[in-house]
Amino acid sequence: MYSLQKRVAFATGIAILLYNFHEGEAFQTSIRFRLPIVSGDRQHRNMLSGLTGKLDCSSIKNEKNDYCDSINCSETDHQKMSENITSIVPNESLKSNKSIFWLSLSGILTGSFVLLRIQKPVLRRYLLAGGICAAISHSISTPLDVIKTRKQVDPSLTNLGIMQSALKIIKDDGGINALFAGLGPTALGYLFEGAIKFGTYEMLKPSIQSILVWSAAITAMPFLNSKTLGFLISGCVAGIAASIVLCPMEALRIRLVAEPEFGTGGWVSGGLSMIENEGVMGLWKGLSAMMTKQVPYTVTKNAAFDSLTSIAYSTIRASGYIITRETKMYIPFFSAVMTSILTCICSQPGDLLLSLVNAKEGSVRTRDFARKIMKESGFKGFFVGMKTRFLHVGMMVTVQLTIYDCVKRLCGISATGL
């Protein structure tokens, strides 16, 4: 049996080896194109994707000319492709996320070995409850998520209502199945996201609270001894961990929704295409946008739900009433409804940025989208699709937290707030 130190060292070593193996990949340069939709476009894109990383413009143009001759493309297509090679630039989006990604991967690997060492049955119960509630709640709300995402990235749907947008999507994209685009990556991604998020949050709460009590005692600052502060810190860490785990599947889901033709071969094929065209790190290009959404979302959801249920149970006890089985159903449900409203408002700007970053292939950074929105629409521009998202998040969070509390109690863990 390996010691804990050996497990940590082994995990860190794996991360370092992976980092060195991919040293040149994330910093490679990419060719930026503005190709119109013309005959031969797909062949041009496939050929040009193989040229990524070459810095000699003349060699690229020569290779392009040879390729066009071999496929007998028209003079018009050849001319358009020549005009649309604009520049060879560093992929700044991948650069900015590389250090975050590999540092996070090292932490995840190390954390995994530490969790194997801990082997606490209660942790497995939290992971199970979190994974089940997140996968179910996000899967059943997929149609609303599709409508919300399309309204955020498609200008033709921005001013339409929910039903009008749904009917237009069904009509334009070939049937009711269009409302379930991205269901596969949604279910798989949120299964792991929920397990990591709720597991991390619940396991950190006791430790964070102990640290806060100790800090309050030695610094003579009593405000540090606060349950709410402990909830917020634990939620922040859990949100960061969940963002890293969820980012690839969420990037794929958004691409499948924003470009319906992208998933014609299935979502697995779509994911492989993204990796082929943008590299593995392309799946994490929206990591900063994901954190602007996921961290406020997780902090608000977990902390608000914990606080609201605690207040409700304390009030009932103080009034002299007995907490019955029915009470344990009503309180989590109504607390979840109120939590969903707060969660939706806090995470809306990040959700919009995440949709825009992952909607199309490219290397535009999160802050570039944010500046563009502020310049064109002001702060209100970050709340496009808010009505649809209220319905989506309201249903999803309410179902998720209600299921989570029920599964916890079925696993022998006390109800949230008690």
N, C-alpha and C positions, 0 to 999 in steps of 0.2 A: 504494500500500500504506500503510494507516494505521499509525502508530507505536503502540507498546504503550501510551503515555500516553493517546493519543486513544481507544484501545479501552476502557481503564479508565474514562475520563471519560464516554464514550458509554454504557457499561453502567450507571454510577452515575446518570447523567441519566435513563435509562429507569426505574430503580427509584424515583427521586424522583417522576417523573411518575405512575407507578402508585400510589405512596403518596398523592399529592394527589388522584388520581382517586377513590380509595376512602376518602378521609378520613372521611366520615360513615358509611360502611357498617358497619365493624366496631364502631363505638361506638353503633350504633343500639340503641334499647331493644326489648325483646321482651315479648310478652304471655305469661304463664305460665298454662296451663290444666290442669285435671284432668278431661278429658271422658271419660265412660263410653262403652262401645261400644253405641251405640243407632243407630236408623235416622237417616239424614241426617248422621251424624258426619263422613264424608269431606267432604261439602259444607260443613259448618261449619268444618272445619279449613282448607279451601281459602280460604273467605271470610276467616277470622280471620287467616290468614297474610298477607293483604294489608293488615291493620291494623297490622302491626309498625311501631313507631316513632312512633305517635300518642300524645301525652301527655294528651289530653283524654278522660277516662273517659266523660263524657256523650256526646261525639260518637261514641265507639266503640259505646256501647250503642244509640244511635239508629240507627247504620248497621246494627248487628246485627239490630235489630227490623225494619228495612225489608227486610233480606235474608231473614229468616225468613218474612215475609209473601209475598215474591216466590216462594219455593219451597214455600209451604204446608206447613211442617213442623208437627208436632203440638204441642199445648200442653205435653205432657210433656217433649219434646225442648227446647222453647223455655225452659221453666223450669229444666231441668238445665243448659243452656248459661249461663243468667243466673247461676245459683248458682256455677258453676265458673270464672267470670272472677275470679281471686283477686287479681291485682295486675299492675301494669306496672313492671317492674324492669329496671335495666341488665343487659345480658348480660355478666356479669363474666368468664366463661370466654373469650369472644371478645376482651374488653378486654385480659386478661392476656397473650394470645398475639399481639396485633397488632404490638407493637414487635418481638418476636422474629421474627415472620414476615417483616416488610418489611426488617428488617436482614439476615436470612438470604437473602432474595431478592436484595438488592443484592449480597451476597457471592457468590451463585451466578452471577449475571450477569457480575460482574467476573471471577470465576474462569473462567467459560466463555471469555471473550475472551482471558484470559491463556493458557489451554490451547491455544486456536487459534494463539496466537503461538508457543508452545513447539514444537508440531508434532513431538513425539518419537514415533517408531514404537513404542517400548517401552511408552509410555502407552496407545496404542490396543490393544496386546496384553493389558495388564492389565485394561482396560475390557472387552474381549471375554471374557476368561477369567472375570472376576467376574460379568458379566451372565449368561453361559451357566450357570455352576454354581449361581447363586442361583435363577434362574428354574426350572431343572429340579428342583432339590432341594425347593423349596417347593411346586411343582406336584404332584409325585408323593406328597407327604405331606399333601395337602389333606384327605383324610378324617379323619386323626388330628387335624389342626388344627381341623376342624369340631367333632369330639367334645370336644376340650379346651376350646374356646371356649364351647360350650353348657353344659358342666359348670360353667364359671366364672360364667355369667350366669343359668342356669336352676336354681333350687333343687330341682326335682324330679329332676334328674340328678346332683346333688352326691354322693350316697352310693351311686350305682350304679357297677358296674365298666365297663370299656371296652366289652366285648361287649354288655352289657345296655343301655348308653347308646346304642350304635350301632343296636341293634334297635329301641329306643324311638323314636329319631329317624326311622328308616326308616318305622316304622309310623305315626307321628303326622304326618309331613310329606310323605307321598305317594310313597315309593319310594326306591330307591338313589341317585337323583340328589340327594337332600337332603344326602348326605355330600360332594358336590362343590360345595356352595354357595360362592360367592366365588372360584371357580377363575380367572375372567377377571381381576379386579383383582389376584389373587395373582400370576399369571404376569407381568402387565404391571408391577406395582409392584416386584416383586423383580428384574425384569430391569434396571431403572434403579438400584434400590437396590444391587444387587450390583456393578454397574459403578462406581458412585460410591464405594462403600465400599472395595472392593479396590483400585481405581485410586488413590484418595486415600491409602490406607494405604501402598501400595508406593512411591508417588512421594515421600511425606513421609519415609520411613525414612532415606534417605541424608542428607537435609538436617537432620533432627532429630538424627541421630547426630553430624554435624559440629558442630552447635551445642553439644551436650552435651560433646564433646571439648574444644571451645574454652572452655566454661564451667568445666570441671574444671581446665583449665590456668591460667586467670586468677584463680580463686577458691581454689585450693589445696584443693579438695574432690574427691578422686578418685572418690568414689562416684557422681558425676554421669556419669562416663565408663562408662556401663552400657548394654549392648545391650537388656536387658530394660526399662529405663526408657524407652529410645527406642521400643520396641515399644508400651509403654503409652500414651505421649503420642500417637504416630501413630494408635493405635487409638481414642483418645478423640476426636480431631479427625474421623476417618473416621466414627465413630458418630454424631456431631452432624450431619454432612453427610448421612449415610444417613437419619437420622430425618426431616429436612426433606423429602427427596425421597419417602420412603415414606409419610408420614403420610396423605395424601388417599386413596390406594388401600387402605391398611390400615383406615382409618375406614369406607370403603365395604364392605370384605370383612366386617368384624365386624358391621355393620348387616345385611348379607345373611344372615349365619349366625344372628344373634340373633333376627331377624324374618323368617322364611322367606317370608311373604307380601309382603315389601317388594320382592323381586326377581322377581315374577311376570312383569313386562314385560321382563326382561333386566337385566344388571348396569349397562349404560350408562344405561338408563332410570332405574334406581335411583339412580345417581350424579346425574343431572339433577334428580331429585326432592329429593335432599339439598341440592343447591345452591339450588333454588327455595324450600325450606322454611327452611333455616338459613343461607343465604348462602354465598359462596365460603369465607369464613373459618371456617365451620362444619366444613369438612373438616380444618382444622388445630386444632380445639378440643382434641384429645387430644395436642397436641405435647409438652407437659411429661410426660405419661404415656409417650409414645413414647420420649422421651429417657431416662426412668428404666429403660426396658427395653433400648433399642437401644445406649446407650453402654456399660453393663456387658457386654452381649452381645457387642458388637464388640471391646471391649478384651480380654475373656477369650478369645474365639475366636481372634482373630488373634495375640495375644501368646502364648497357650498353644501354639498350633500351631507358630508359629515357634520357640519355645523348645524344645519337645519334639523336633521334628525335628532341630534343631541339636545337641541333646544326644545324640540317637541316632546321628547321622552321626559326630559327634566320637568317641563311644565305639567305633564300628566301626573308624574310622581308627586310633585309639590301640591297638586290639587287633591291628592288622596285617592286617585283612581287606580285601578289595577290594569296593568298592561297585558291585554289578552292577545290571542292569535290574530284576531281581526285587526287589532290596533297595529300589529307588526306588518300588516298588509297596507293599511291606509296611510300610515305615516311615511314609509318609504316612497309610496306612489306620489302623494302630493308634494313631498320634498323634491322628488325627481322632476316634477312638472315645473316647479319654481326654479330649480337648478338649470333646467334646459333653456329657460329664457335668458338667464345671466350668461350662460355658456355661449349661446348664439351671438349675443352682442359683443362679448370680449374677443371672440375668435374670428369674427367676420372679416376684418381687414386682411389677416393672414390667409384666410381661406381664398379670398379673391386673388391675392398675389400668387398663391400656390397654383391655382387654376391657370393663370396667365403664363407662368413660367413653364409649365409642363404641357401646355396645349399644343405647341408646335416645336418642331425640331429647330435647334439653334442654341446660341450661347448668351442670350441676353440675360443680364443679372437681375436679381430681385429688386435691388435698389433702383435700377433703371426703370423698371415697370412702376415702382412707387413714385418716382419723380414725374413720370409721364402722366400718371393719374392725377397727381396734385396739380400739375400744370394745366391739364385739360378740363378737369371736373372739380378740383378742390377736394376737401376731405370727404364730401358726400359721395365722391366717386368710388370710395372703398366699400360702399354699402350697396352696390349693384347686386340684385338677386336676393336682397335681404328678406323679402316676404316669403319667397319660396324656401329660403333656408330656415326661417322661423318654423315653418311646417315640418321641414325635413329634420332639423335638429331637435325640435320639440318632440316629435314622435320617437326619434332614434334614442335620445338621451333618456327619455322617460322609460322606454322599454328596456334599455340597457341597464340602468340603475336598479329597476324593479327586479329584473332577472338576476342581476348580480347579488342583490340582497337575499333573494330566495335560494339561489344555489349555495351561497355561503352558509345559510342556516341548514340546508340539506346536508352539507358537508360537516356539520357540527360546530360551525363558527357562529358566534353571537351576531345578532342583527346589527347593522350599522347604526351607531349612535348610542348603543347600550354598553 
